[in-house]
Amino acid sequence: MSAERRGEKRFNSREDVRQHLRDALTRMADEGTPPDVITFAGNGEPTLHPEFGAIVDDTLSMRDRLSPAARVSVLSNATQLHRDDVFEALLRVDNNILKLDSAFDSTVRLLNRPQGEYSVDRIVENMVRFDGRFILQTMFLRGEVCGTQIDNTTEDEVSAWLDIVRRLRPRQVMVYSLDRPAPYLSLEKVSREELMPIADRVRALGIECSAV
């Protein structure tokens, strides 16, 4: 929902988003290939849009009319959950997917480079408000960022992260690793074989977990 112009971020208007989505859903319906999922993701954080809630409502309305079998998903870094409009909009979508890559602020700052102040505790407090009505997504990797070693697969990292999972009890957890070139060449993908024991520890809490 955002684009870059002359180095400044601008957001596509609500009307443009609605028109593009209507055109796409109409075309796919006419071709007999309706989508399984309509996903808010891409380059940037979708919940930063000042009219995010209204765009979600437009999307749900068009989905119901033009592609009723499709599910609506939002991939979010969870930094805007303090906004009531964002929180309420995420409750309305089918798949509210929230990202948290570590229980430690220092690791998140290295991995995700968040702008401004960032606090895992604050993010988690806002996630608690969903009462488990979301999917937690976590990327595991290791390597070096700006001269600092990073590895969120260590026992300290995984144990602290599991404590958060136990507290949040999301309806599902998704663990994965790099699937495209990283901004730092020194970062390494964690194999699925290494992810599976982490997923098993989540499942031992009685929570569904996928590892890819």
C-alpha positions in Angstrom: 0.0 0.0 0.0 3.0 2.3 -0.1 5.4 3.5 -2.7 8.6 5.6 -2.9 8.9 8.9 -4.7 12.0 11.1 -4.6 13.2 9.4 -1.5 10.0 10.1 0.4 7.4 7.6 1.4 3.9 8.1 0.2 0.9 5.9 0.6 -1.5 4.9 -2.2 -4.9 6.4 -1.6 -7.7 4.4 -0.2 -9.5 4.9 -3.5 -6.6 3.6 -5.6 -6.2 0.5 -3.4 -9.9 -0.2 -3.7 -10.0 0.3 -7.5 -6.9 -1.9 -8.1 -8.3 -4.7 -5.8 -11.7 -4.5 -7.5 -10.1 -4.8 -10.9 -7.9 -7.7 -9.9 -10.7 -9.6 -8.2 -13.1 -9.0 -11.1 -10.5 -10.2 -13.7 -9.7 -13.3 -11.7 -13.3 -14.2 -11.2 -13.9 -13.7 -15.0 -10.9 -16.0 -15.7 -12.2 -18.6 -13.3 -9.1 -18.3 -11.1 -10.3 -16.6 -7.8 -7.6 -16.1 -5.2 -7.3 -18.3 -2.1 -5.9 -15.5 0.0 -5.7 -11.7 -0.3 -2.6 -10.6 1.6 -1.4 -7.2 2.9 2.4 -7.4 2.8 5.0 -6.2 0.4 7.7 -3.5 0.8 6.9 -1.7 4.0 4.5 -2.1 7.0 0.9 -2.0 5.8 -0.5 -0.9 9.2 1.3 2.4 8.9 -1.2 3.5 6.3 -3.4 6.3 7.9 -6.5 4.7 6.5 -5.6 1.1 7.2 -8.8 0.2 9.0 -11.0 1.6 6.2 -8.9 -0.2 3.5 -9.4 -3.5 5.5 -13.2 -2.8 5.5 -13.2 -2.1 1.7 -11.2 -5.3 1.2 -13.5 -7.5 3.3 -16.6 -6.0 1.5 -15.2 -6.7 -2.0 -14.0 -10.1 -0.9 -17.5 -11.0 0.2 -19.0 -9.8 -3.0 -16.4 -10.9 -5.6 -14.4 -13.8 -4.1 -16.2 -15.1 -1.0 -14.0 -18.1 -0.6 -10.8 -16.1 -0.2 -9.3 -15.3 3.1 -7.8 -12.0 4.0 -4.4 -12.0 5.7 -2.2 -9.2 7.0 1.6 -9.6 7.6 2.6 -7.1 10.2 5.7 -6.3 12.3 3.3 -5.4 15.2 4.7 -2.0 15.8 1.4 -0.2 15.3 -0.7 -2.3 17.7 -1.0 0.6 20.1 -3.3 2.2 17.6 -6.9 1.2 18.3 -7.9 1.5 14.6 -5.1 -1.0 13.7 -5.9 -3.4 16.5 -9.6 -3.5 15.7 -8.9 -3.9 11.9 -6.6 -6.8 12.6 -9.3 -8.5 14.6 -11.6 -8.4 11.5 -9.3 -10.2 9.1 -9.1 -13.9 8.7 -5.3 -14.3 9.3 -3.7 -11.7 11.6 0.0 -12.6 11.3 2.3 -10.8 13.7 6.1 -10.9 13.5 8.4 -11.2 16.5 11.9 -12.5 15.8 13.3 -12.5 19.3 12.5 -11.9 23.0 15.5 -9.5 23.3 15.4 -5.9 22.2 19.1 -6.0 21.1 18.5 -8.9 18.7 15.4 -7.4 17.2 17.3 -4.1 16.6 20.0 -6.0 14.7 17.7 -8.2 12.8 14.9 -5.8 11.9 16.4 -2.3 12.2 13.2 -0.8 13.6 12.8 3.0 13.4 12.6 5.0 16.6 12.0 3.4 20.0 11.4 -0.3 20.1 10.5 -2.5 23.1 9.7 -6.2 22.9 7.9 -5.9 26.2 5.6 -3.2 24.8 5.0 -5.2 21.6 4.1 -8.3 23.6 1.8 -6.4 25.9 -0.1 -5.2 22.8 -0.2 -8.8 21.4 -1.7 -10.0 24.7 -4.8 -7.9 23.9 -5.6 -10.3 21.0 -6.3 -13.1 23.5 -4.6 -15.6 21.1 -6.5 -14.4 18.0 -3.5 -14.2 15.8 -0.7 -16.1 14.2 2.9 -15.5 15.5 5.6 -15.5 12.8 9.3 -15.8 13.7 12.4 -15.9 11.5 15.5 -17.7 12.8 18.9 -17.1 11.4 22.5 -16.5 12.3 25.5 -14.6 11.1 27.0 -11.1 11.5 25.3 -7.7 11.4 27.4 -4.5 11.5 30.3 -6.4 13.1 28.1 -8.1 15.8 27.4 -11.8 15.8 23.8 -12.8 15.9 22.1 -16.1 16.4 18.5 -16.4 17.6 18.6 -20.2 17.6 20.7 -20.4 20.8 19.1 -21.9 23.9 18.9 -18.6 25.6 17.1 -17.1 22.7 14.8 -20.0 22.1 13.9 -20.4 25.8 13.1 -16.7 26.2 11.0 -16.7 23.0 9.1 -19.8 24.1 8.2 -18.0 27.3 6.6 -15.3 25.2 4.8 -17.9 23.1 3.5 -19.6 26.3 2.2 -16.3 27.5 0.6 -15.2 24.2 -0.8 -18.6 23.2 -1.5 -17.6 19.6 -3.7 -19.9 17.5 -0.7 -20.8 15.4 3.1 -20.2 15.2 5.1 -20.1 12.0 8.9 -20.5 12.2 11.0 -20.0 9.1 14.4 -18.8 7.9 15.7 -16.7 5.0 14.0 -17.4 1.7 15.6 -14.6 -0.3 18.9 -12.6 -0.3 19.5 -10.9 3.0 20.7 -7.3 3.3 23.8 -8.6 4.9 25.7 -11.3 3.0 27.1 -12.7 6.3 23.6 -13.8 7.5 23.0 -17.6 7.1 19.8 -19.5 6.6 18.8 -22.0 9.3 17.9 -25.4 7.9 14.4 -26.9 8.2 16.1 -29.7 10.2 17.2 -27.2 12.8 13.8 -25.5 12.8 11.9 -28.7 13.5 13.1 -29.1 17.1 12.0 -25.5 17.8 8.6 -26.2 16.2 8.3 -29.4 18.3 8.8 -27.4 21.5 6.0 -25.1 20.5 3.7 -28.0 19.8 4.6 -29.4 23.2 2.8 -26.3 24.5 -0.4 -27.4 22.7 0.0 -24.8 20.0 0.0 -25.6 16.2 3.4 -24.8 14.6 4.6 -25.0 11.0 8.3 -24.9 10.0 9.4 -24.0 6.5 
